[in-house]
Amino acid sequence: MLFNSFSFIFLFLPLVLWVFLRLETHHRKLALTWLVVASFFFYAWWNPGYLFLLLISITFNFSIGRILQRRSGQRCWLITGIAGNILLLSYFKYAGFLVSSSNSVFNTSWEISTIVLPLAISFFTFQQIAWLVDVYRGIGREYNPVHYCLFVSFFPQLIAGPIVHHTEMMPQFSKEREITQKKLDLEVGLTLFCLGLLKKVVLADTAAGFANPVFEAAGRGEYLTFFEAWIGTLAYTFQIYFDFSGYSDMAIGLARMFGIHLPINFFSPYKACNIREFWQRWHITLSRFLRDYVYFALGGNRKGISRTFINIMFTMLIGGLWHGAAWTFVCWGGLHGLLLLLHRVWIKLTIPIRPTLEASSLMRLISIAITFFSVCGCWVLFRADSFPAASVVYKGMLGFNGYVLPPEAHALLGKKAEWFQSFGMEFHALRYFYSSHQLEWLPLLALIVFFLPNSQQWLAAYQPALIPKGIELSGKTRCLWHPHPIWALVIAVLVSWALLAMNRVDEFLYFQF
């Protein structure tokens, strides 16, 4: 059941919310139990067998956690818990990848039956590993099985995050709400959900219509001209931005309707001035997990420069592999690791002039542009089905297959068109775009990304989500939205637009991870 489906919006959500609000006033524990049951049903909607696997995972980790709470310092139980989670994840997500890779390297012919990847297994596995590590460290305790089940399975964040931390979630389950707070939570939550739905259905899915033909052609080995490759790459860059941003808004909004604050997971990452800041804004909770439970566990930056560089690269390779069982994802993680290393070197080399660089508005714009196009280049590997497909896109982006503009551009350029033709420019129909009017969407998407406040900034006065350290909301937009009939009308118009555009239901991109 997808957030952007009519069955979810008009059946599941209203029923679950109505029953929860009725129970919450006098039976808080029963209301939470109802949320657990609803979350299990939500997860089982795709395949009831998935629910059995989720229940096994929850039971296993809760049991190990209870043992660790009673027998503090017993490392063997922590290793058992982590190994169990890794084995479960490895079998369902990486077994086929490991077998095929082994066959390629060692020229063997091993075979393995097709394994269906359970939804959200990467998310709830990492979440519970963090829980076990914290229990072992003595900073995590939970004796209520209902609270633990809700912590793992809460449907707004179950499928694609954010990867929540027990210290953020557990205390909220016991908090009582006043009627005025319930009303505000509904208003803020519904607004965020509607904004996220608009981003997904109207913006992300429209951009997908430009990106998919290009990458599908690359997968077939067809050549791409310069503008075709760049349009496809930029379209995917904006598609994944609005897809993930939309999902994050919808997840946070849904949780807020039930009085739960989820951590912010997405904060205008394309406005980042460097690759480190990008990862502080993109999939914030995954970055936090990799930092706290992989990078720090390896020693972080406490063991010299060489070891620090190795730890960074290994952490990003793990991050790439987490996204998918393919070498393209591993290389994508490696590219980001390399960019992070280059950023560290740049910081060291520019220490004497750092204050001057940071004070320059021009340098800030240049830094944002460099970071953005570096991320664009990496997205090619992330999106491509294989290395040969990625190579096709990269060749097109570098101009190896010529430069072609649509006929409308010839009329627009007038006499200057001949000058461009003298340098090899051609004017005829682009093979993967129906008209130049389609391309007007890309500047619009860029305008939204770079110049408009994000959802969290727009609703910042009402604390829509848990804000991590390092993220500051702009004061200029702090009170832009407030509960008012005018804003209710604006949101109604936007969500009507989104509902009318729901002629098909496309999964969120992060569902595949």
C-alpha positions in Angstrom: 0.0 0.0 0.0 1.6 3.2 -1.2 1.2 6.6 0.4 0.3 8.0 -3.0 -2.6 5.5 -3.6 -6.3 6.2 -3.3 -6.7 3.1 -1.0 -4.2 4.6 1.5 -5.4 8.2 1.3 -9.2 7.5 1.4 -9.5 4.2 3.3 -6.5 3.1 5.4 -5.3 6.4 6.8 -8.8 7.8 7.8 -9.8 4.6 9.5 -6.5 4.1 11.4 -6.4 7.8 12.4 -10.1 7.9 13.5 -9.8 4.8 15.7 -6.5 6.0 17.2 -7.9 9.4 18.1 -11.0 7.8 19.7 -8.9 5.4 21.8 -6.1 7.9 22.7 -8.3 10.0 25.0 -8.9 7.3 27.6 -6.8 4.3 26.5 -3.4 5.4 25.4 -1.9 1.9 25.6 -4.8 0.5 23.6 -4.3 3.2 21.0 -0.6 2.3 20.6 -1.5 -1.3 20.3 -4.0 -0.4 17.5 -1.1 1.5 15.8 1.0 -1.7 15.9 -1.8 -3.8 14.5 -2.4 -1.2 11.7 1.4 -1.1 11.0 1.6 -4.9 10.7 -1.4 -4.8 8.3 0.2 -2.0 6.3 3.4 -4.1 5.9 1.5 -7.3 5.1 -0.4 -5.6 2.3 2.2 -6.4 -0.3 2.9 -9.9 0.8 1.7 -11.6 4.1 5.0 -13.6 4.1 6.9 -10.3 4.7 5.0 -9.9 8.0 6.2 -13.2 9.2 9.8 -12.2 8.5 9.3 -8.8 10.3 7.9 -10.5 13.3 10.8 -12.9 13.5 13.2 -10.0 13.3 11.4 -8.1 16.0 11.2 -11.1 18.3 14.8 -12.0 17.9 16.1 -8.5 18.5 13.8 -7.7 21.4 14.9 -11.0 23.1 18.6 -10.3 22.6 18.0 -6.7 23.9 16.4 -8.1 27.0 19.3 -10.4 27.6 21.8 -7.5 27.1 19.8 -5.4 29.6 20.0 -8.2 32.3 23.6 -9.2 31.5 25.4 -6.0 30.8 28.8 -6.2 29.2 28.3 -9.7 27.6 29.8 -9.0 24.2 28.9 -12.5 22.9 25.2 -11.6 22.9 25.8 -8.4 21.1 27.8 -10.2 18.4 25.0 -12.8 18.2 22.4 -10.1 17.7 24.4 -8.2 15.0 25.4 -11.4 13.2 21.7 -12.5 13.1 20.7 -9.3 11.6 23.5 -9.2 9.0 22.9 -12.8 8.0 19.2 -12.1 7.5 19.9 -9.0 5.4 22.7 -10.8 3.5 20.6 -13.7 2.5 17.6 -11.8 1.2 19.5 -8.8 -0.3 23.0 -10.0 -1.2 22.9 -13.8 -1.8 22.2 -13.5 -5.5 24.7 -10.7 -5.9 27.5 -12.7 -4.1 26.8 -15.8 -6.2 26.9 -13.9 -9.5 30.0 -12.0 -8.5 31.7 -15.2 -7.4 30.8 -16.9 -10.7 32.3 -13.9 -12.6 35.5 -13.8 -10.6 36.2 -17.6 -10.2 34.5 -18.8 -13.4 32.2 -21.0 -11.5 28.6 -21.9 -12.3 26.8 -21.8 -8.9 23.1 -21.2 -9.0 20.6 -19.9 -6.5 16.9 -19.6 -6.7 15.3 -16.2 -7.1 14.9 -14.5 -3.7 12.2 -11.8 -3.4 13.6 -8.9 -1.5 11.4 -8.1 1.5 10.3 -4.5 1.8 12.2 -2.3 4.2 14.6 -5.0 5.3 17.5 -2.6 5.1 15.8 0.0 7.2 14.5 -2.1 10.0 17.7 -4.1 10.2 19.9 -1.1 10.6 17.5 0.4 13.1 17.6 -2.7 15.3 21.3 -3.1 15.1 21.7 0.5 16.4 19.2 -0.5 19.2 21.3 -3.5 20.2 24.6 -1.6 20.2 23.1 1.1 22.4 21.6 -1.5 24.8 25.0 -3.0 25.1 26.5 0.4 25.8 23.9 0.9 28.5 22.1 3.8 26.9 19.1 1.9 25.6 16.4 0.2 27.7 12.9 -1.0 26.8 10.8 -3.5 28.6 7.4 -2.8 26.9 7.0 -5.1 23.8 4.3 -2.9 22.4 6.6 0.2 22.4 9.3 -1.8 20.8 7.1 -3.2 18.1 5.9 0.3 17.3 9.4 1.6 17.3 10.3 -0.9 14.6 7.1 -1.1 12.6 5.5 2.3 12.8 4.0 2.5 9.3 4.9 6.2 8.4 8.6 5.4 8.5 8.7 1.6 8.2 9.2 1.2 4.4 11.8 3.9 3.5 12.8 5.7 6.7 13.8 7.8 8.4 16.0 5.3 10.3 14.8 6.4 13.7 16.7 6.1 17.0 15.1 4.7 20.1 16.0 7.7 22.2 13.9 9.8 19.8 10.9 7.5 19.6 10.4 5.6 22.9 9.8 8.7 25.1 7.1 9.9 22.8 5.0 6.8 23.1 4.1 7.6 26.7 3.3 11.3 26.2 -0.3 12.4 26.6 -1.7 15.2 24.3 -4.2 18.0 25.0 -7.0 18.6 22.6 -5.4 21.8 21.2 -2.2 19.9 20.6 -4.1 17.1 18.7 -5.7 19.8 16.5 -2.3 21.4 15.8 -0.7 18.0 15.1 -3.4 17.3 12.5 -3.1 20.6 10.8 0.7 20.5 10.6 0.7 16.8 9.7 -1.9 17.1 7.0 -0.1 20.1 5.4 3.2 18.2 5.3 1.5 15.1 3.8 -0.2 17.1 1.1 3.1 18.9 0.2 4.9 15.6 0.0 2.1 14.1 -2.2 2.4 17.1 -4.6 6.2 16.6 -4.8 5.9 12.9 -5.6 3.0 12.8 -7.9 3.4 16.1 -9.8 7.1 16.9 -9.7 9.0 13.6 -9.2 6.9 11.6 -11.5 7.0 14.3 -14.2 10.8 14.3 -14.1 10.8 10.5 -14.3 9.1 10.9 -17.7 12.2 12.7 -18.9 14.8 10.5 -17.2 13.5 7.0 -17.8 13.6 7.1 -21.7 17.2 8.2 -21.6 18.5 5.6 -19.1 16.4 2.9 -20.8 18.1 3.8 -24.1 21.5 3.7 -22.5 20.6 0.2 -21.1 19.9 -0.9 -24.7 23.3 0.4 -25.7 21.9 3.3 -27.9 24.1 6.3 -28.2 23.1 9.6 -26.5 23.9 13.1 -27.7 25.2 15.8 -25.4 21.9 17.4 -24.5 20.0 14.1 -24.3 22.4 12.7 -21.8 22.4 15.9 -19.7 18.7 16.3 -19.8 18.2 12.7 -18.7 20.8 13.1 -15.9 19.4 16.4 -14.6 15.9 15.0 -14.8 16.9 12.0 -12.7 18.7 14.3 -10.3 15.5 16.2 -9.7 13.3 13.1 -9.8 15.2 11.4 -6.9 15.3 14.8 -5.1 11.5 15.3 -5.2 10.7 11.6 -4.8 12.7 11.3 -1.6 11.8 14.8 -0.3 8.1 14.0 -1.0 8.3 10.7 0.8 10.1 12.3 3.8 7.5 15.0 4.1 4.7 12.5 3.8 6.3 10.2 6.5 6.9 13.1 8.9 3.4 14.5 8.2 1.7 11.1 8.8 3.6 10.6 12.1 2.7 14.1 13.2 -1.0 13.3 12.8 -0.6 10.7 15.5 1.4 13.0 17.7 4.8 11.5 16.9 7.7 13.7 15.8 10.1 11.9 13.4 13.6 13.2 12.8 14.2 15.3 9.7 15.7 13.2 6.9 16.0 15.6 4.0 17.0 19.3 4.1 17.7 21.0 0.7 20.8 18.9 0.0 21.4 20.5 -3.4 22.1 23.8 -1.7 25.1 22.3 0.0 28.4 24.0 -0.4 30.5 20.8 -0.3 30.0 17.1 -0.4 30.3 16.7 3.4 27.4 19.2 3.8 25.5 17.3 1.1 25.6 14.2 3.3 24.5 16.2 6.3 21.4 17.1 4.4 20.6 14.0 2.3 19.2 10.9 4.0 20.3 12.5 7.3 19.4 9.4 9.4 21.3 7.0 7.2 24.4 9.3 7.4 24.0 9.4 11.2 23.9 5.6 11.4 26.9 5.2 9.2 28.8 7.8 11.2 27.9 6.5 14.6 27.9 2.7 14.1 30.4 2.2 11.2 32.8 5.1 10.9 33.2 5.7 14.7 33.4 1.9 15.3 36.3 1.8 12.8 38.1 4.4 14.8 36.9 7.6 13.0 39.6 10.2 12.8 41.4 9.1 16.0 44.1 6.9 14.4 45.9 9.2 11.9 45.2 10.6 8.5 45.8 7.4 6.5 43.4 5.4 8.8 40.9 8.2 8.7 40.8 8.1 4.9 40.4 4.3 4.9 37.6 4.6 7.4 35.8 7.2 5.3 36.1 5.2 2.1 35.0 1.9 3.8 32.0 3.7 5.3 30.9 5.1 2.0 31.4 1.7 0.3 29.1 0.2 2.9 26.6 3.1 2.3 26.7 2.3 -1.5 26.2 -1.4 -0.9 23.3 -0.7 1.5 21.4 1.0 -1.4 21.6 -2.0 -3.7 23.2 -5.3 -4.4 25.1 -4.3 -7.5 28.7 -3.1 -8.2 27.3 0.2 -9.6 26.0 1.1 -6.2 29.4 0.1 -4.6 31.2 2.4 -7.1 28.6 5.1 -6.5 29.5 4.9 -2.8 33.2 4.8 -3.7 32.9 8.0 -5.8 31.2 9.8 -2.9 34.0 8.5 -0.6 36.6 9.9 -3.0 34.8 13.3 -3.1 34.8 13.3 0.7 38.5 12.7 0.8 39.2 15.4 -1.8 37.1 17.8 0.3 39.2 17.0 3.4 42.4 17.6 1.4 40.9 20.9 0.1 40.1 22.0 3.6 43.7 21.3 4.8 45.2 23.2 1.8 43.0 26.3 2.1 43.3 26.8 5.9 45.1 30.2 5.5 42.5 31.7 3.2 39.4 29.9 4.6 37.8 33.0 6.2 38.1 34.9 2.9 36.6 32.0 0.9 33.7 31.6 3.3 32.9 35.3 3.3 32.7 35.5 -0.5 29.2 35.1 -2.0 30.7 34.3 -5.4 32.8 31.4 -3.9 29.7 30.1 -2.2 27.8 30.0 -5.5 30.8 28.3 -7.2 31.0 25.8 -4.3 27.3 25.0 -4.6 27.6 24.5 -8.4 30.6 22.3 -8.1 28.9 20.1 -5.5 25.7 19.9 -7.4 27.3 18.8 -10.7 29.5 16.4 -8.8 26.5 14.8 -7.3 24.8 14.8 -10.8 27.7 12.8 -12.2 27.5 10.3 -9.4 23.8 9.8 -9.9 24.5 8.3 -13.3 26.0 5.2 -11.7 23.2 5.1 -9.2 20.5 5.1 -11.8 22.2 3.1 -14.6 21.4 -0.7 -14.8 25.0 -1.6 -15.5 28.5 -0.1 -16.1 28.1 -0.2 -19.9 24.8 1.8 -19.6 26.5 4.3 -17.3 29.4 4.5 -19.9 26.8 5.4 -22.6 25.5 8.3 -20.5 28.9 9.6 -19.5 30.0 9.6 -23.2 27.0 11.6 -24.1 27.6 14.0 -21.3 31.1 14.6 -22.5 30.0 15.3 -26.1 31.4 12.2 -27.7 28.2 11.7 -29.8 27.6 15.2 -31.0 25.4 18.1 -30.0 21.8 18.2 -31.1 19.1 20.8 -30.3 15.4 20.7 -31.2 14.2 22.6 -34.3 12.5 25.2 -32.0 16.0 26.2 -30.9 17.0 27.0 -34.5 14.2 29.5 -34.8 14.9 31.0 -31.4 18.6 31.5 -32.2 17.9 33.1 -35.6 21.1 34.0 -37.4 23.2 32.8 -34.5 22.1 29.2 -35.4 24.5 29.2 -38.3 27.4 30.1 -36.0 26.6 27.2 -33.8 26.3 24.9 -36.8 29.8 25.8 -37.8 31.0 24.2 -34.6 29.1 21.0 -35.2 25.7 21.8 -33.6 22.8 20.0 -35.3 19.1 21.0 -35.2 16.5 18.2 -35.4 14.1 16.4 -33.1 15.5 14.9 -30.0 14.8 11.1 -29.9 13.7 10.8 -26.3 11.7 14.0 -25.8 8.4 14.8 -27.6 8.6 18.6 -27.5 10.7 21.5 -26.2 7.7 22.3 -23.9 8.7 19.3 -21.8 12.1 20.8 -21.1 10.5 23.8 -19.5 9.9 21.7 -16.4 13.6 21.4 -15.7 14.2 25.1 -15.1 11.0 25.1 -12.9 12.3 22.3 -10.8 15.7 24.0 -10.5 13.9 27.2 -9.3 12.0 25.2 -6.6 15.2 23.4 -5.5 17.5 26.4 -5.3 15.3 29.4 -4.5 12.3 28.3 -2.5 12.3 27.4 1.2 11.9 23.7 2.0 8.9 22.2 3.8 10.6 22.3 7.2 11.5 25.9 6.8 8.0 26.8 5.7 6.4 25.2 8.8 9.4 25.8 11.2 7.3 27.8 13.8 5.4 24.6 14.6 8.3 22.3 14.9 7.3 19.8 12.2 10.1 17.4 12.9 13.1 16.7 15.2 15.9 18.8 13.9 19.5 17.5 14.3 22.5 19.5 15.3 24.0 21.4 12.4 20.7 22.1 10.7 19.4 25.7 11.2 16.1 26.9 9.9 16.1 30.3 8.1 14.5 33.0 10.2 13.1 34.7 7.1 10.6 31.9 6.6 10.0 30.9 10.2 6.4 32.1 10.4 5.5 31.8 6.7 2.8 29.1 7.3 0.3 29.1 10.1 -3.1 27.5 10.6 -5.5 29.8 8.7 -8.4 29.4 6.2 -6.3 31.0 3.4 -3.5 28.5 3.8 -6.1 25.7 4.1 -7.5 26.8 0.7 -4.0 26.9 -0.8 -3.2 23.4 0.4 -6.6 22.1 -0.8 -5.8 23.4 -4.3 -2.4 21.8 -4.3 -3.6 18.5 -3.1 -6.5 18.6 -5.6 -3.8 19.1 -8.3 -1.9 16.1 -7.0 -5.0 13.9 -6.8 -6.0 14.7 -10.3 -2.5 13.8 -11.5 -2.7 10.3 -9.8 -3.6 8.6 -13.1 -1.0 6.0 -12.2 0.7 4.9 -9.0 4.5 4.8 -9.0 6.5 3.4 -6.2 8.9 5.7 -4.3 12.5 5.2 -5.5 13.7 4.3 -2.0 11.3 1.4 -1.7 13.8 -0.7 -3.7 16.4 -0.3 -1.0 
